[in-house]
Amino acid sequence: MTRVTTPVRTSAARDRLLASASRTFYGEGIRGVGVDRIVTEAGVTRATFYRHFPGKDDLVVAYLRAIDVDVRARVGEVPEGDPAAAAGLVRAIAGGIGGELCSHGFRGCPFINAAAEFPDPDSPVHRAVVEHRAWLADVLTRAFATAGHADPAETARRFLMLRDGAMVAGYLGDPEAARSTLLAAVEDLLAG
């Protein structure tokens, strides 16, 4: 899925706003953190905030897009035509998720968290979440297809369900158990 983006005006102030928002949104929830707090922590004025972000939803979308860009860079491209490398990519994605689950300060998936706070499908925040998930589903579908799986789309959907469950289990329960369960289940998917 190709995302259409508009050029982003960057500045040190915008970077500070985004860093403050990222830290507080992930740690405390999006709705619980106001623009005034972000502005204060970033050391900028409200006018500077509004010069970069027309409103809070725009800041939230920028926060999610920054995470999306990072995830896409870590995942890379599906190695077309190489079944073993494609299966390796699926394992690497699962391993990366497992590493996140066990990281200090893990508070769940920022996309799932945002979707819970912005359930309206017309919300730009909700659309950013759906766009990220569609990209991930596409990558997984192509990877399972290249790896030779008989039903790559269904297998990708199952992977996403496992991922979502692991993200919640890693936050609410034993992260190491969630990680090992996810990795074992992904091996089952690859074998199927």
C-alpha positions in Angstrom: 0.0 0.0 0.0 1.5 3.3 -1.0 1.0 6.2 1.3 0.6 9.7 0.0 2.4 12.2 2.2 2.8 15.9 2.1 6.3 17.4 2.8 6.9 17.8 6.5 8.3 21.1 7.7 11.1 20.2 10.0 12.8 22.2 12.7 14.4 21.7 16.1 11.1 22.9 17.7 9.0 20.4 15.7 11.5 17.6 16.7 11.1 18.6 20.4 7.3 18.6 20.2 7.3 15.2 18.5 9.8 13.8 21.1 7.7 15.1 24.0 4.5 13.8 22.4 6.0 10.4 21.7 7.3 9.9 25.2 4.1 11.0 26.9 1.6 9.6 24.5 3.2 6.1 24.7 3.7 6.3 28.5 0.5 7.9 29.6 -2.0 7.6 26.7 -2.9 10.1 24.0 -6.2 11.5 25.4 -4.6 12.0 28.9 -1.9 14.3 27.6 -2.8 17.8 26.6 -1.2 20.2 24.1 -0.2 22.6 26.9 1.9 19.8 28.5 3.5 18.9 25.2 4.3 22.6 24.5 5.7 23.1 28.0 7.9 20.0 27.9 9.1 20.9 24.4 10.0 24.4 25.5 8.1 26.1 22.7 5.1 28.5 22.5 1.6 27.5 21.5 2.1 29.5 18.3 5.1 27.4 17.4 3.1 24.3 18.1 0.3 25.5 15.8 2.8 26.5 13.1 3.9 22.8 12.9 0.6 21.0 13.8 -2.8 22.5 13.1 -4.2 20.5 16.1 -3.5 17.7 18.5 -4.8 15.1 16.0 -2.1 16.2 13.6 0.5 15.7 16.3 -0.9 12.3 17.1 -0.7 11.3 13.4 2.9 12.6 13.1 3.7 10.5 16.2 2.3 7.4 14.6 3.9 8.1 11.2 7.3 8.4 12.9 6.8 5.0 14.4 5.6 3.6 11.1 8.7 5.0 9.3 10.9 3.3 11.9 9.1 0.0 11.7 9.2 0.0 7.9 12.9 0.7 7.9 13.5 -2.2 10.4 11.4 -4.6 8.4 12.8 -3.7 5.0 11.7 -5.3 1.7 10.4 -8.8 1.1 13.1 -10.8 -0.6 11.1 -11.8 -3.7 12.0 -15.1 -5.2 13.9 -16.5 -2.2 11.7 -18.7 -0.1 14.2 -19.2 2.7 14.9 -15.5 3.0 11.2 -14.7 3.0 10.7 -17.2 5.8 13.6 -15.5 7.5 12.0 -12.2 7.2 8.8 -13.5 8.9 10.9 -14.9 11.7 12.8 -11.6 12.0 9.6 -9.7 12.2 8.3 -12.0 15.0 11.7 -11.8 16.7 11.5 -8.0 16.6 8.1 -8.0 18.1 9.3 -10.5 20.8 12.1 -8.2 21.6 9.7 -5.3 22.0 7.6 -7.3 24.4 10.5 -7.9 26.7 11.9 -4.3 26.5 12.0 -2.1 29.6 9.0 0.3 29.7 6.9 -1.7 27.2 3.3 -0.5 27.4 1.8 -2.3 24.4 1.6 -1.5 20.8 1.3 2.2 20.1 -1.0 1.5 17.1 -3.4 -0.7 19.1 -3.3 1.9 22.0 -4.2 4.7 19.5 -6.9 2.7 17.9 -8.5 2.1 21.3 -8.5 5.9 22.0 -9.7 6.8 18.5 -12.3 4.3 17.4 -14.0 6.5 14.8 -13.0 5.1 11.4 -13.1 8.6 10.0 -10.6 9.9 12.5 -7.2 10.7 10.9 -5.6 8.9 13.8 -7.6 5.8 13.2 -6.8 6.0 9.5 -3.1 6.2 10.3 -3.4 3.0 12.4 -5.3 1.2 9.6 -2.8 2.3 7.0 0.1 0.9 9.1 -1.7 -2.4 9.6 -2.5 -2.7 5.9 1.1 -2.2 5.1 2.2 -4.9 7.6 -0.5 -7.3 6.3 0.8 -6.7 2.8 4.4 -7.4 3.7 3.4 -10.5 5.6 1.2 -11.8 2.8 4.0 -11.3 0.2 6.5 -12.9 2.6 4.3 -16.0 3.2 3.6 -16.2 -0.6 7.3 -16.1 -1.4 8.0 -18.6 1.3 5.6 -20.9 -0.5 2.7 -20.9 1.8 -0.6 -22.2 0.3 -2.8 -19.4 1.6 -0.6 -16.4 2.3 -3.3 -13.9 3.0 -5.0 -16.0 5.6 -1.7 -16.9 7.2 -0.8 -13.2 7.3 -4.1 -12.5 9.1 -3.3 -15.2 11.6 0.2 -13.7 12.2 -1.4 -10.3 12.8 -3.8 -11.8 15.3 -0.9 -13.6 17.1 1.0 -10.3 17.1 -1.9 -8.4 18.6 -2.4 -11.0 21.3 1.3 -11.1 22.1 1.4 -7.3 22.4 -1.4 -7.4 24.9 -0.1 -10.5 26.7 3.4 -8.9 26.9 2.0 -5.9 28.6 -0.5 -7.6 30.9 1.3 -10.8 31.7 4.7 -12.4 31.4 6.5 -10.8 28.4 8.9 -13.7 28.1 6.1 -16.2 27.8 4.3 -14.0 25.3 7.5 -13.8 23.2 8.2 -17.5 23.3 4.5 -18.3 22.5 4.5 -15.9 19.5 7.8 -17.3 18.1 6.5 -20.9 18.4 3.2 -20.0 16.8 4.9 -18.3 13.9 7.0 -21.5 13.3 3.7 -23.4 13.2 2.4 -20.9 10.6 5.6 -21.3 8.5 5.3 -25.0 8.6 1.7 -25.0 7.6 
